[in-house]
Amino acid sequence: MGIGQFDFSFFFNDLIHASISNTGLSIKSSNFFATPIQTHSTNIKFVKRIGKYDNVDGLICSKKYRIPLSIQVADCVPIYIFDKKTEYYGLFHSGWRGTKNKIISKALNIFINDFNSTPNNILIIIGPHIQKCCYEVDWDVAKFFSCVNKDDKKNKWFLNLNQEIKNDILKFNIPIKNIYCSNICTYESLDCESFRRDGLKANRMLSVIKYV
């Protein structure tokens, strides 16, 4: 496995750091970050201190507390949110279950309704994940989504989580220019960890958002 580290801070105008790395789990991440114990839920927690948070798949913080946030992924979608005016920020884990159950919509409702964000000030990064070229699913998963293409020969479907999430974001009137979608496919790139590709041998990538 190659060493993969991707920095997306440029999309946040370097006002806040946003990255993903397959080398980050060599450290005990909960000693340095707020770290969720992920369960493919839509549970989101506002945090004020470093440590582990049970049964959570999304974390939010503000510049006042400056807590580094992290999640672990290996094909699922890391979603980074930053409000450049209020300076609230968040990090969310969205696999097919989280996408189906609209964790991104729940997150944006929190930003807008609880933290007074306006759509024009919200910037969002959809990070590296298994892309539509490689995310083959059966109908029991495909039936929940609109962005799927069927392979008639295999009787399988290819799921586009990227577009599903983007469509949910656009319902909040967030400008398309405020959304950055990584084209890195974790299944295809050997710089990334992929559970679909490597099974139980796969490690996890560490997504991080933090003030520096």
N, C-alpha and C positions, 0 to 999 in steps of 0.2 A: 504494500500500500504506500503510495506516495504521500508526501507531506503537503496537505492542502490548507491554505489559509486565505480567506477572501474578505477584503475590507470594503464595506459599502458606505463608509462615513461620508464620502464625497456627496452622496445624495442628500445628506442632512447638512450640507454646507460646512462640514467638519465642526459643527456646533456641538456634536455629541458623537461618540464612537459606536459603530455598529459593525460586527464582524461575525464570521463563523470559521471554525478551525477543527481539524481532526486530530490536533495535538493537545487540545486543552484538557482532556480528561486524564492526563498523567498526573494532575494535581487534584486535591480534594476540593472540588469546585465550591462546596458549601462553606468552606473556610474563607472564600474570597468574594462570593456572590450570594444574592438571594437566588435560591435554587428550588424549583417546584418538583415535587414527587408526582410525575405525570401519569394520568390515568385515562387519557383520551376523553376528558370531560370538557365542559365549557366553563369550568370554575375559574374565576379570576380574582386575584388578591392584590390590594394596594399594600405595599410593604414599606417599612421604615427602618428595617435592620437586615443585616446579612444573616443567612441561615436557610434551613430547609422548610418548605411549606407543603404539607401533605394534601394530596388529592386536589391539585391545582395544575392548570395548563396555561395560565396566563398571569403575568405579573405587571404591575404598574407602579411607577414611582414619580417623583418630581425633583426638580433641581434643588429644592429646599433640603431634601434628605440625601440625594446623590448616591443612592444605593446601586451598585452594579447588578444588573439582572442577567440571568442565564436560563437557557433551556437546552435539552439534549435532543438531537434528531439523527435519524439515519434513513432517510427517504421522505419523512413527513416535512411539512412546510414550516419554516420559521418566519414569523411575521413581525416586523419591527415598526413601531409607530412612534412618531415624535411630533409634538405640537410646538412649532418654532416660536409661538408667542407666549403661551402659558408655561412652556418648558416642562410639561408632563411628558412622560415617555413610557413605552411598554413593549413587552416581548411575549409572543403567543405561539403555542404549539398547535398546529392544525393538520392532522392526518385526515383520512377520509371521514372518520367519525366526527372530528371537530369541525370539518368543513360542512358536512351534512347538517350538523346541529348549530351552525352559524356562530362559532366563537368569534369571528371577526366582527359580526354585527353586534354581538354583545359588547365587545371591546369598544367599538365606536360609539355605541349608546352611552357607555360610561364616560368616555372622553367628552362627548357633547353635552350630556345631561348633568353629569356630576362635576365636571371640571371646566365647563364653559368654553370648550373648544368650538371653533367655527370651521366649517369644511375647508375653506381656503388656506387655513394655517396648518392643516394636518398633512404630514408627509408619511408615506408608507412604503416599506420595502418588503416585497415577497421574495424570500431568500431561496437559495438552492434547494431543490427537492427532486423527487422522481417526476420527470416530465411526461407529457402526453405520449411521447414516442415509446415509452417503456412501461407505463403503468397499466398493465393488463389485469383486468378484474372480471369476475363473473357477474351475472345479472343480479345476484343478491346484493351487490354493492352498486352496480351501475344504475339500478332502477331509481336511486335517490337523486340522480344528477341529470342536468340538461347538457353539460359539456362532455359528451361521450361519443366515440366513434366505434361502430361495430366491425369486427373482423368476421365476416360470414363463414369463412373456411374453418376457423377455429371455434366459432360460436362464443367469442370473447369480445370484451369491450375495452377500449383504451380511454382512461379517465384523465381529463385535463383539470387538475386541481387549481392550477394557476388562473385559468379563466373563470372557474367557479368563484374563487375568492375575489377576483377583480370585479366580477359582476355584482357581488354583494357589497363591495366597497362603493361602487358607482351609484348605488341606490341612496347613498348618503350625500350625494351631490359634491363629492370630493373630486376636484379637477383631475382629469386623466394625467396631466403633467406632474401631479403630486404623487403618482404611483410608479415605483420602479420594480420591474419584474426580472429577476435573474433568469438567464437562459441556461444556467448550469444544471445538467441532469445528474443527480447523485448516482444513478444506476450506471450511466455511461462513463462518468469521470472517475478515473482511478485515484484522483486527488481527494475523493469524497468517500465517506462511509455509506454503505447501502445494505440494508437488511434484506431487501428483495434479491440482491445480487449474491451476497455472501452468507446469508442465513445466520446461524448462531455464531459464526466467526466474526461477524461485523461488530465493530466498536460503535461509539456514538460520537457525533460531532457536537461541539459546544458553540452555541450561538450566544453572543454577548452584546448588550447595549449598556453604555455607561458614560458618565461625564469624565473627562480627563483633565 
